[in-house]
Amino acid sequence: MDLSPDLDKYIHESIAHTLGLPVSSKTLELKLAATEEARNHLQNQIFRLEEQLKEKDQKLDGSRAEAAMNAQALKKCVEEIQNLSKEREHLLNQCRRWEKECALYDRDREALMEFGNDADERAKEAEARALEAENSCRGLSEELEYYKHEFKRRTMNEAKAAEELLVLRQRKEELELARLQGCSDNHLACSQCSSVRENKETGSCLLSTVPDDSSGVGTIEEVQILQPVMSSILAKANSTRQLKDEVAANPRSFLEAHMGQEPCQRLWKSLKPLTKDILALAAEVELLQKDKEHLRINLHRAEEEVKVLFEENNVLHKEYKKLLRQCTREKNHVGSEGKHATSVSAKGKRKSSPRTPSSPDRTVEFCGPDSPRQPLSPLQQNSPDSRMRKK
């Protein structure tokens, strides 16, 4: 195998160097030049690596500074997020409180409306009872006037009958006197004239008692007419009061109230049933007048209660509108701030999901024990129980 002369020479000098034989200067110069060249090459590599190391150190310092700045910005962002979450919780609590207040005001308004409707119904019932009492009182007054008129008419008829009877008695006396004068002129002193005188005396005695008999007959007829009518009227009045669970009129207490106890006890046993019925009717009329007055007073009170409730309802309605507007403004303000913050922070990020329903912690517990306030109590001074206690 033939080798190139340079290779052959290199092998020969290498063997000589290994054996310790002297090497030519040319070879040594070549080795020195190669060594210098390798050193220069290594020196250049060192310089280049030092420059790269400096560049890497600069980049590392820049990255460290950027990381510190990013950490500070991240810390500020975390603090802002915490502040925003605290403000959000505060606003949610405030909104929840306003919602509870609005719900309570709604409940109070409904309660006041129901109370006003009850007051209206009670006023209507009182007015209807007042009208019924007025109608019954008017009917009883008309019946009483009718019976008074009938009594006056019968009294006038009795007076006329008594006058006619007196006229007839005088006429008869005149005729008897004329007859007696005729007998005296004829000088007749017979038994017939004496019998006529006796009949005249007895007739005058009987005629003197006739008006009493006729008045007694008229009184009996009046009693027969008035008794069933008065009984029916009193029966109707008592049945009406029993249906309404009211106390019936007592004629004896009515008479005691107007005359006193002792005169009433003396006269009560001697009174006729018709007189007792008339007293019962008068007591019934007085009770109806008292009921009418009470109904008027209750109606006036009910009207005042309705006015007070109407004014309070207007005030509560204004407060409710004010609170509703304030809550709406706060919701709009919170929504606008949230939209602005999300638009600034969500730049270049993925869009959030659509708005979900409100969380369970935002549900309003209207009847909870930790409610900030209780509903408005009904007006105790205007309630029916208070009116009954006042009575």
SVG drawing of the C-alpha trace seen along z (x, -y; Angstrom):
<svg xmlns="http://www.w3.org/2000/svg" viewBox="-207 -77 225 79">
<polyline fill="none" stroke="black" stroke-width="0.4" points="0.0,0.0 1.5,-3.3 1.3,-6.3 1.6,-9.9 4.9,-11.5 3.5,-13.8 1.8,-11.0 4.9,-8.9 7.0,-11.8 4.5,-12.4 4.6,-8.8 8.4,-8.7 8.7,-11.9 6.1,-10.6 8.1,-7.3 11.2,-9.3 9.6,-11.6 8.3,-8.5 11.7,-6.9 13.3,-10.2 15.2,-10.8 15.8,-14.4 13.1,-16.0 13.7,-18.5 13.1,-22.2 10.8,-22.5 8.5,-20.0 8.7,-21.8 7.9,-25.1 4.9,-23.5 3.7,-22.1 4.3,-25.5 2.3,-27.2 -0.5,-24.7 -0.5,-25.1 -0.6,-28.9 -3.4,-28.6 -5.3,-26.3 -4.7,-28.7 -5.9,-31.7 -9.0,-29.7 -9.7,-28.8 -9.1,-32.4 -11.6,-33.6 -14.1,-31.0 -13.6,-32.2 -14.2,-35.8 -17.3,-34.8 -18.6,-32.7 -17.9,-35.6 -20.0,-37.9 -22.8,-35.4 -22.6,-35.0 -22.8,-38.8 -25.8,-38.8 -27.5,-36.0 -26.8,-37.8 -28.3,-41.0 -31.4,-39.0 -31.6,-37.3 -31.5,-40.7 -34.2,-42.1 -36.3,-39.0 -35.8,-39.4 -36.8,-43.1 -39.8,-42.2 -40.7,-39.4 -40.5,-41.9 -42.7,-44.4 -45.1,-41.7 -45.3,-40.6 -46.0,-44.1 -48.7,-44.5 -50.1,-41.1 -50.1,-42.1 -51.9,-45.4 -54.4,-43.5 -55.1,-41.0 -55.6,-43.9 -58.0,-45.6 -59.9,-42.3 -60.2,-41.9 -61.4,-45.4 -63.9,-44.9 -65.1,-41.7 -65.6,-43.4 -67.5,-46.3 -69.5,-43.7 -70.4,-41.9 -71.3,-45.2 -73.5,-46.2 -75.1,-42.7 -75.9,-43.0 -77.3,-46.5 -79.4,-45.4 -80.6,-42.4 -81.5,-44.7 -83.4,-47.1 -85.2,-44.1 -86.3,-43.0 -87.4,-46.6 -89.4,-46.8 -91.0,-43.4 -91.9,-44.5 -93.4,-47.8 -95.3,-45.8 -96.6,-43.5 -97.5,-46.5 -99.2,-48.2 -101.2,-45.1 -102.1,-44.8 -103.2,-48.4 -105.2,-47.9 -107.0,-44.9 -107.6,-46.9 -108.9,-49.8 -111.2,-47.4 -112.4,-45.9 -113.0,-49.4 -115.0,-50.2 -117.0,-47.1 -117.7,-47.9 -118.6,-51.4 -121.0,-50.0 -122.5,-47.6 -122.9,-50.4 -124.5,-52.6 -126.8,-49.8 -127.7,-49.2 -128.2,-52.9 -130.5,-53.0 -132.4,-50.0 -132.8,-51.5 -133.9,-54.8 -136.4,-53.0 -137.7,-51.0 -137.8,-54.1 -139.6,-55.9 -142.1,-53.1 -142.7,-53.0 -143.1,-56.8 -145.6,-56.6 -147.5,-53.8 -147.4,-55.9 -148.7,-58.9 -151.4,-56.8 -152.5,-55.5 -152.4,-59.0 -154.5,-60.2 -157.0,-57.3 -157.1,-58.1 -157.8,-61.8 -160.4,-60.9 -162.1,-58.5 -161.9,-61.1 -163.5,-63.7 -166.2,-61.2 -166.8,-60.5 -167.0,-64.2 -169.4,-64.7 -171.5,-61.7 -171.5,-63.2 -172.5,-66.6 -175.4,-65.0 -176.4,-63.0 -176.4,-66.2 -178.5,-67.9 -180.9,-65.0 -181.1,-65.0 -181.8,-68.7 -184.5,-68.3 -186.1,-65.5 -186.0,-67.6 -187.6,-70.5 -190.3,-68.2 -190.9,-66.8 -191.1,-70.3 -193.5,-71.4 -195.7,-68.4 -195.6,-69.0 -196.5,-72.6 -199.4,-71.5 -200.6,-69.2 -200.3,-71.9 -202.3,-74.3 -205.0,-71.7 -204.9,-71.1 -204.2,-67.4 -202.6,-65.9 -202.8,-62.4 -200.6,-59.4 -199.2,-59.7 -197.5,-63.0 -196.0,-61.7 -194.8,-58.7 -193.4,-61.0 -191.5,-63.0 -190.1,-59.8 -189.1,-58.6 -187.5,-62.0 -185.5,-61.7 -184.4,-58.2 -183.8,-59.0 -181.6,-61.9 -179.6,-59.6 -179.3,-57.0 -178.4,-59.6 -175.8,-61.1 -174.0,-57.7 -174.5,-57.2 -171.4,-59.1 -169.2,-56.9 -170.8,-53.8 -170.3,-55.1 -166.7,-56.0 -166.2,-52.6 -167.6,-51.0 -165.3,-53.2 -162.3,-52.2 -163.1,-48.5 -163.3,-48.9 -160.0,-50.8 -158.4,-48.1 -159.7,-45.4 -158.2,-47.3 -154.9,-48.4 -154.0,-45.3 -153.2,-42.9 -151.5,-45.7 -149.3,-46.6 -148.6,-42.9 -147.5,-42.3 -145.3,-45.3 -143.6,-44.4 -143.2,-40.7 -141.5,-41.8 -139.2,-44.2 -138.3,-41.5 -137.7,-38.8 -135.5,-41.3 -133.4,-42.0 -133.2,-38.3 -131.9,-37.6 -129.3,-40.3 -128.4,-39.1 -129.5,-42.4 -131.4,-43.2 -135.2,-43.7 -136.9,-46.8 -138.2,-46.7 -141.2,-48.9 -140.9,-48.8 -137.3,-49.9 -138.3,-52.6 -141.1,-53.8 -138.7,-53.7 -136.2,-55.8 -138.8,-58.5 -140.9,-58.4 -138.8,-56.9 -138.9,-53.5 -141.5,-54.1 -144.2,-55.7 -143.6,-53.0 -144.1,-50.3 -147.4,-51.9 -148.7,-52.3 -147.4,-49.2 -150.0,-46.8 -152.9,-49.1 -151.8,-49.7 -153.7,-48.1 -152.0,-45.7 -152.5,-48.3 -150.7,-50.9 -147.8,-48.5 -147.6,-47.8 -147.5,-51.5 -144.7,-51.9 -142.8,-48.9 -143.2,-50.6 -141.9,-53.9 -138.9,-52.0 -138.3,-50.3 -138.3,-53.7 -135.8,-55.0 -133.6,-52.0 -133.7,-52.5 -132.7,-56.1 -129.8,-55.1 -128.8,-52.5 -129.0,-55.1 -126.8,-57.5 -124.3,-54.7 -124.3,-53.8 -123.7,-57.4 -120.8,-57.6 -119.3,-54.3 -119.8,-55.5 -118.0,-58.8 -115.1,-56.9 -114.9,-54.5 -114.7,-57.4 -111.9,-58.9 -110.1,-55.6 -110.4,-55.3 -109.0,-58.8 -106.1,-58.0 -105.4,-54.7 -105.6,-56.4 -103.1,-59.0 -100.7,-56.4 -101.1,-54.3 -100.1,-57.3 -97.1,-57.9 -96.0,-54.3 -96.6,-54.2 -94.3,-57.3 -91.7,-55.7 -92.0,-52.5 -91.5,-54.3 -88.5,-56.2 -86.9,-53.0 -87.6,-51.2 -86.0,-54.1 -82.9,-54.1 -82.5,-50.3 -82.8,-50.5 -80.2,-53.3 -77.8,-51.2 -78.3,-48.1 -77.6,-50.2 -74.5,-51.7 -73.2,-48.3 -73.9,-46.9 -72.1,-49.7 -69.1,-49.5 -68.9,-45.7 -69.2,-46.1 -66.4,-48.7 -64.1,-46.6 -64.7,-43.4 -64.2,-45.3 -60.8,-46.6 -59.5,-43.3 -60.9,-41.0 -58.9,-42.5 -57.4,-39.6 -59.0,-37.0 -61.8,-34.6 -65.4,-35.9 -67.3,-34.9 -70.4,-32.8 -73.9,-34.4 -75.4,-35.8 -76.6,-33.0 -79.5,-33.4 -78.9,-34.9 -77.1,-32.6 -78.9,-31.1 -77.3,-33.4 -79.1,-36.3 -82.6,-34.9 -84.5,-37.1 -85.8,-35.5 -88.8,-37.7 -89.7,-35.9 -86.2,-35.1 -85.3,-35.7 -82.5,-38.0 -84.8,-40.4 -83.7,-44.0 -87.2,-45.1 -90.6,-43.7 -93.7,-44.6 -95.8,-47.5 -98.4,-46.6 -102.0,-47.4 -103.5,-50.5 -104.5,-49.3 -106.3,-52.5 -108.6,-52.1 -109.1,-48.4 -112.5,-46.8 -111.2,-45.3 -110.0,-48.7 -113.4,-50.2 -115.2,-47.4 -112.9,-48.0 -113.6,-51.7 -117.4,-50.9"/>
</svg>
